[in-house]
């Protein structure tokens, strides 16, 4: 791969013909139309937070260098930004009046309102640019390894770079666009950041059953994303159909897996809602996020709820009472041993040899309190728990 160092390109040069898409939140073109600022393999613009973008502008105002920037020279003689699009988009927005920076008095300053000497300082600032030429595989491998801005590419951003093409373009337009009207609805069930490709990653994970890499490779040159959109919407519609209430604990669950496992099972949304609300209000349920799968699975797997264990003082109190009564009767302080005919029928177990057990199973409404606690020897407690 061939590289060429450019040191005579200024901020003003790059800002000629600068185009910024407010809807999609990304810089598109610059350098008189010959530079593509955000190729499809690039991450979305994530500096628009009033901090990182402002820091770029303040660096230029102070005469600080912006660090190395990498361009790729394409076969038609044009250029693509390989690394540096966050910085270029930031100063491009400022130069074209789309970004203001507060002065010492808290007043917004835009480029056109600056003193002429400060304008010249910013516009005339020279950039240090490496231009590389090579095969697509070489360029993308390099793209994966460089990290000038200090914000590493996440897994999905890397996959977007590897499988860039019409499929990624269409998928990003749908699932990586913060202006998409459906994002708010999706955010009830999906965690992460739209601009960091988390929603796209979720959609791909669901449709590919976890094999995102293979799915993107297979569909790289597809011109539509109908399968991806249809499957994603099917999962979302199923969730909202089964669960009439939207709870914060639903966000980030493995909905793709749950859909595959349970979407053919009929549910009564009213009954589901009652069960969910009861469990959410139960102080003994430690894992609130497990409630939804627990209900979907017919309330069988109580491990999903991480049911609160009996307090130590409760176990000691119950042990003392059981042992006193058992000693007076001449039987074992484990009620199940006392009912047997083996040698342990009269054995008095130590506290450390016993476990606390729900007399009435929690899954059947039994409470985790002293009135529903009994101490069993470890053998019987484990046997009972496996039934």
BELNOR-V730490 format. One record per residue. N is the residue number from 1. RES is the residue in one letter. PHI is phi in radians with two decimals (none if undefined). PSI is psi in degrees with one decimal (none if undefined). D_LAST is the distance of its C-alpha to the last C-alpha in Angstrom with 2 decimals. Layout:
n;res;phi;psi;d_last
N;RES;PHI;PSI;D_LAST
N;RES;PHI;PSI;D_LAST
This chain:
n;res;phi;psi;d_last
1;X;none;132.8;65.30
2;X;-1.65;138.0;68.47
3;X;-2.22;143.1;68.58
4;X;-2.26;134.9;71.48
5;X;-1.65;126.9;71.94
6;X;-1.97;128.5;73.35
7;X;-2.20;3.7;74.73
8;X;-1.92;11.5;77.15
9;X;-1.64;125.8;74.72
10;X;-1.74;169.3;74.62
11;X;-1.01;-42.5;72.26
12;X;-1.09;-38.6;74.86
13;X;-1.03;-48.3;74.90
14;X;-1.14;-32.5;71.13
15;X;-1.40;-6.8;71.33
16;X;-1.18;122.9;73.91
17;X;1.29;18.9;72.32
18;X;-1.11;130.6;69.05
19;X;-2.17;126.9;66.67
20;X;-2.14;129.4;63.57
21;X;-1.66;106.4;61.14
22;X;-1.13;-36.8;60.04
23;X;-1.12;-47.7;57.49
24;X;-1.57;-11.2;55.63
25;X;1.15;49.4;56.48
26;X;-2.65;151.0;58.02
27;X;-1.39;137.1;61.38
28;X;-1.83;-60.3;62.65
29;X;-2.38;161.1;66.11
30;X;-2.91;-172.3;68.89
31;X;0.98;48.6;71.87
32;X;1.18;26.2;73.99
33;X;1.54;-3.5;71.33
34;X;-1.69;1.2;70.90
35;X;-2.05;123.8;67.74
36;X;-1.60;114.6;64.27
37;X;-1.34;-38.8;62.50
38;X;-2.21;84.7;58.94
39;X;-1.10;165.4;58.25
40;X;-1.13;-23.7;54.94
41;X;-1.39;-4.9;53.50
42;X;-1.47;152.6;54.08
43;X;-1.21;163.2;51.63
44;X;-1.16;163.7;52.39
45;X;-1.26;117.1;54.81
46;X;-2.07;7.9;52.83
47;X;-1.52;-5.6;55.77
48;X;-1.36;63.5;56.55
49;X;-2.15;7.9;55.18
50;X;1.33;5.1;58.43
51;X;-2.18;-64.5;57.91
52;X;-1.15;-41.6;57.81
53;X;-1.15;-39.4;60.28
54;X;-1.16;-36.8;62.57
55;X;-1.08;-36.4;62.37
56;X;-1.10;-46.0;63.72
57;X;-1.14;-42.7;66.67
58;X;-1.12;-33.4;67.40
59;X;-1.08;-42.6;67.50
60;X;-1.16;-40.6;70.19
61;X;-1.08;-32.3;72.08
62;X;-1.56;-5.1;72.12
63;X;1.41;18.0;73.20
64;X;-1.45;144.9;70.05
65;X;-1.23;151.0;69.06
66;X;-1.65;2.7;65.95
67;X;1.52;176.8;64.93
68;X;-1.22;142.3;64.82
69;X;-2.18;140.1;64.26
70;X;-2.05;130.5;63.57
71;X;-2.00;154.5;64.84
72;X;-1.94;131.9;64.44
73;X;-1.61;122.4;67.54
74;X;-1.54;171.6;66.76
75;X;-1.09;-26.6;68.69
76;X;-1.59;10.0;70.73
77;X;1.51;1.9;71.94
78;X;-1.55;-177.8;69.75
79;X;-2.30;150.2;67.28
80;X;-2.22;144.3;63.63
81;X;-1.35;120.6;62.14
82;X;-1.54;-43.3;59.84
83;X;-2.60;128.8;59.22
84;X;2.21;3.5;60.72
85;X;-1.15;-29.2;60.02
86;X;-1.12;-44.3;58.53
87;X;-1.22;-42.9;61.79
88;X;-1.11;-44.1;64.04
89;X;-1.11;-36.2;62.36
90;X;-1.13;-51.7;62.64
91;X;-1.31;-23.8;66.35
92;X;-1.17;-41.1;66.99
93;X;-1.10;-41.5;65.56
94;X;-1.16;-44.2;67.74
95;X;-1.12;-29.5;70.83
96;X;-1.77;14.8;70.50
97;X;1.37;17.9;69.89
98;X;-1.74;0.5;66.19
99;X;-2.51;131.8;65.20
100;X;-1.97;152.9;66.82
101;X;-2.18;129.5;66.77
102;X;-1.29;139.8;67.40
103;X;-1.55;-172.0;70.40
104;X;-1.07;-23.7;70.83
105;X;-1.65;6.1;71.47
106;X;1.43;11.0;68.31
107;X;-1.58;138.1;70.28
108;X;-1.21;130.4;69.02
109;X;-1.99;127.5;71.24
110;X;-1.94;159.0;71.48
111;X;-0.94;-46.8;73.36
112;X;-1.11;-19.8;76.29
113;X;-1.66;1.2;76.92
114;X;-1.37;159.5;77.19
115;X;-1.13;151.3;80.49
116;X;-1.02;-38.9;82.10
117;X;-1.18;-34.4;81.81
118;X;-1.28;-35.3;78.05
119;X;-1.04;-45.5;77.67
120;X;-1.11;-37.9;79.57
121;X;-1.08;-41.7;77.46
122;X;-1.29;-52.3;74.26
123;X;-1.14;-33.1;75.59
124;X;-1.51;-4.6;77.50
125;X;-1.03;130.3;74.64
126;X;-1.52;142.8;74.26
127;X;-1.82;150.2;70.95
128;X;-1.82;110.4;69.97
129;X;-2.17;128.7;68.61
130;X;-1.74;127.4;67.61
131;X;-1.85;125.7;67.92
132;X;-2.01;147.4;66.06
133;X;-2.29;135.1;66.64
134;X;3.06;-170.6;64.55
135;X;-1.26;154.5;62.04
136;X;-0.98;-42.9;59.17
137;X;-1.11;-37.6;56.60
138;X;-1.15;-45.3;58.63
139;X;-1.12;-43.9;59.00
140;X;-1.24;-31.4;55.34
141;X;-1.16;-39.2;54.31
142;X;-1.16;-42.2;56.76
143;X;-1.00;-36.5;55.46
144;X;-1.21;-25.2;51.97
145;X;-1.69;-25.8;53.33
146;X;-1.44;147.6;55.81
147;X;-2.62;74.8;54.76
148;X;-1.30;-40.8;57.89
149;X;-1.37;-10.2;56.56
150;X;1.47;7.3;53.83
151;X;-2.09;97.0;50.98
152;X;-1.04;148.6;49.14
153;X;-1.15;137.1;48.18
154;X;-1.50;179.1;44.51
155;X;-1.04;-44.5;42.62
156;X;-1.22;-36.2;43.42
157;X;-1.10;-36.8;47.05
158;X;-1.15;-43.2;47.39
159;X;-1.12;-36.5;46.01
160;X;-1.07;-37.2;48.47
161;X;-1.24;-37.1;51.26
162;X;-1.24;-40.8;50.29
163;X;-1.92;31.7;49.91
164;X;-1.00;143.0;52.58
165;X;2.82;-168.3;54.09
166;X;-1.08;-33.5;54.09
167;X;-1.17;-47.2;50.31
168;X;-1.08;-40.7;49.84
169;X;-1.01;-48.1;52.77
170;X;-1.21;-39.3;51.31
171;X;-1.16;-40.4;47.76
172;X;-1.16;-38.3;49.13
173;X;-1.07;-31.0;51.31
174;X;-1.53;-46.8;48.27
175;X;-1.87;-6.6;45.55
176;X;-2.05;20.3;47.62
177;X;-1.88;108.3;50.04
178;X;-1.14;-15.5;49.52
179;X;-1.55;-1.4;51.83
180;X;-1.09;127.5;49.55
181;X;-1.10;-19.3;49.00
182;X;-1.57;-6.6;45.32
183;X;-1.01;-41.2;44.43
184;X;-1.06;-41.5;43.70
185;X;-1.15;-44.5;41.17
186;X;-1.09;-34.3;39.55
187;X;-1.13;-14.7;39.41
188;X;-1.21;-23.6;36.77
189;X;-2.09;-15.1;34.28
190;X;-2.06;133.8;35.93
191;X;-1.74;160.6;36.70
192;X;1.96;-166.8;39.76
193;X;-2.11;129.9;43.45
194;X;-1.02;-45.8;45.18
195;X;-1.20;-21.6;48.13
196;X;-1.65;16.7;46.05
197;X;1.29;14.1;44.57
198;X;-1.18;-36.0;41.02
199;X;-1.25;-39.7;40.92
200;X;-1.10;-43.0;42.36
201;X;-1.06;-40.9;39.84
202;X;-1.11;-45.5;36.97
203;X;-1.05;-43.8;38.54
204;X;-1.18;-38.0;39.03
205;X;-1.10;-41.7;35.52
206;X;-1.13;-50.0;34.11
207;X;-1.24;-28.9;36.45
208;X;-1.64;-0.3;36.28
209;X;0.98;37.7;32.48
210;X;1.69;-8.2;33.21
211;X;-1.79;66.7;36.23
212;X;-1.09;-45.2;38.98
213;X;-0.97;-50.6;41.46
214;X;-1.12;-38.8;41.35
215;X;-1.16;-43.2;41.57
216;X;-1.18;-35.5;44.56
217;X;-1.13;-43.2;46.28
218;X;-1.15;-37.0;45.93
219;X;-1.84;11.8;47.21
220;X;-0.89;-40.5;49.69
221;X;-1.79;12.6;52.73
222;X;-1.18;144.0;51.31
223;X;-1.70;-4.1;53.48
224;X;-2.35;163.8;50.83
225;X;-2.16;35.1;47.26
226;X;-1.04;-43.2;46.27
227;X;-1.09;-44.6;42.99
228;X;-1.06;-48.4;42.01
229;X;-1.16;-42.5;42.99
230;X;-1.11;-44.9;41.44
231;X;-1.16;-44.4;38.01
232;X;-1.02;-48.6;38.12
233;X;-1.15;-31.3;39.20
234;X;-1.12;-41.6;36.53
235;X;-1.15;-47.1;33.81
236;X;-1.06;-45.3;35.63
237;X;-1.12;-37.8;36.18
238;X;-1.13;-45.2;32.55
239;X;-1.02;-52.4;31.43
240;X;-1.19;-22.3;34.10
241;X;-1.36;-38.4;33.33
242;X;-1.39;-43.3;29.63
243;X;-1.86;104.5;30.08
244;X;-1.29;-21.2;33.15
245;X;-1.73;139.7;33.15
246;X;-1.76;115.5;34.14
247;X;-2.00;148.6;32.48
248;X;-1.07;-28.9;33.50
249;X;-1.21;-11.0;29.92
250;X;-1.37;-19.8;30.07
251;X;-1.22;124.9;32.78
252;X;1.54;5.4;32.02
253;X;-1.23;163.9;28.54
254;X;-1.40;68.2;27.91
255;X;-1.14;-31.4;29.04
256;X;-1.08;-45.5;30.14
257;X;-1.16;-42.4;26.71
258;X;-1.13;-38.0;25.15
259;X;-1.08;-47.3;27.94
260;X;-1.07;-35.4;27.38
261;X;-1.41;-37.3;23.66
262;X;-2.11;-2.5;23.93
263;X;-1.21;-14.4;27.60
264;X;-1.59;-2.0;27.31
265;X;-1.57;131.9;24.75
266;X;-1.37;142.2;26.60
267;X;-2.35;150.9;26.24
268;X;-1.72;109.0;28.07
269;X;-0.98;-32.2;29.67
270;X;-1.18;-44.7;30.20
271;X;-1.18;-40.1;26.56
272;X;-1.04;-43.7;25.61
273;X;-1.07;-42.9;28.26
274;X;-1.07;-44.5;27.04
275;X;-1.14;-43.7;23.49
276;X;-1.09;-45.8;24.98
277;X;-1.15;-36.8;27.51
278;X;-1.11;-44.0;25.07
279;X;-1.23;-37.7;22.95
280;X;-1.11;-30.8;26.18
281;X;-1.51;-10.1;27.40
282;X;-1.37;117.5;24.36
283;X;-1.19;-14.8;25.47
284;X;-1.51;-8.2;21.99
285;X;-1.53;110.4;21.35
286;X;-1.48;-35.9;22.96
287;X;-1.75;88.2;22.76
288;X;-1.14;-29.3;24.61
289;X;-1.22;-20.0;25.15
290;X;-1.42;-8.9;21.48
291;X;-1.04;-40.2;21.59
292;X;-1.21;-42.5;23.22
293;X;-1.22;-34.4;20.79
294;X;-1.04;-45.4;17.88
295;X;-1.20;-43.5;19.80
296;X;-1.03;-35.7;20.85
297;X;-1.50;13.1;17.35
298;X;1.41;21.6;16.45
299;X;1.01;45.3;15.02
300;X;-1.81;-42.4;11.62
301;X;-1.64;89.3;12.10
302;X;-1.22;-14.7;12.86
303;X;-1.09;-26.3;14.03
304;X;-1.12;-22.7;17.03
305;X;-1.64;-12.6;18.14
306;X;0.86;59.1;18.18
307;X;-1.03;136.9;17.46
308;X;-1.05;131.3;19.95
309;X;-1.39;162.2;18.89
310;X;-1.16;143.1;20.36
311;X;-1.17;153.8;23.99
312;X;-1.06;-41.0;25.19
313;X;-1.16;-30.9;27.41
314;X;-1.17;-45.1;24.61
315;X;-1.09;-41.9;22.57
316;X;-1.13;-42.2;25.80
317;X;-1.12;-46.1;26.75
318;X;-1.14;-40.4;23.51
319;X;-1.04;-45.1;23.62
320;X;-1.09;-44.9;27.24
321;X;-1.14;-44.7;26.74
322;X;-1.12;-41.5;23.85
323;X;-1.16;-41.2;25.89
324;X;-1.08;-47.3;29.05
325;X;-1.15;-42.3;27.60
326;X;-1.13;-39.7;25.86
327;X;-1.12;-41.5;29.15
328;X;-1.12;-33.5;31.14
329;X;-1.57;-11.7;28.97
330;X;1.30;30.4;28.84
331;X;-2.19;174.6;25.05
332;X;-1.21;148.0;22.54
333;X;-1.40;1.3;21.97
334;X;-1.69;112.4;18.21
335;X;-0.95;-33.5;17.40
336;X;-1.34;-35.7;14.71
337;X;-1.13;-39.4;17.25
338;X;-1.11;-23.7;19.92
339;X;-1.51;-6.8;18.35
340;X;-1.61;-173.0;18.38
341;X;-2.16;5.0;21.39
342;X;-1.52;-177.3;21.38
343;X;-1.06;-27.1;23.72
344;X;-1.39;4.5;21.55
345;X;-1.06;-28.2;21.88
346;X;-2.03;12.4;24.83
347;X;-1.34;134.3;24.17
348;X;-1.71;111.3;24.91
349;X;-1.45;149.5;22.99
350;X;-1.31;158.6;24.78
351;X;-1.00;-39.3;23.72
352;X;-1.23;-11.9;23.26
353;X;-1.70;5.9;20.81
354;X;-2.21;159.3;18.40
355;X;-2.18;151.5;16.32
356;X;-1.40;140.2;16.37
357;X;-2.34;145.9;13.37
358;X;-1.35;120.2;13.48
359;X;-1.06;-51.8;13.83
360;X;-1.76;120.5;13.58
361;X;-0.91;139.6;11.28
362;X;-1.04;-38.6;13.80
363;X;-1.14;-14.2;12.90
364;X;-1.89;16.1;13.94
365;X;1.81;-0.5;17.07
366;X;-1.19;136.0;16.38
367;X;-1.49;157.5;19.08
368;X;-1.70;71.4;19.22
369;X;-2.51;177.6;21.92
370;X;-1.09;-28.3;22.82
371;X;-1.27;-14.1;22.33
372;X;-2.13;24.2;18.57
373;X;-1.98;137.0;18.07
374;X;-2.41;149.6;17.19
375;X;-1.72;126.5;17.48
376;X;-2.09;152.1;15.11
377;X;-1.08;153.9;16.05
378;X;-1.02;-35.6;14.68
379;X;-1.11;-48.9;13.02
380;X;-1.23;-35.2;11.01
381;X;-1.13;-40.9;10.34
382;X;-1.20;-37.9;9.02
383;X;-1.14;-40.2;6.83
384;X;-1.18;-39.0;5.49
385;X;-1.19;-22.5;5.56
386;X;-1.51;-7.0;3.83
387;X;-1.42;none;0.00
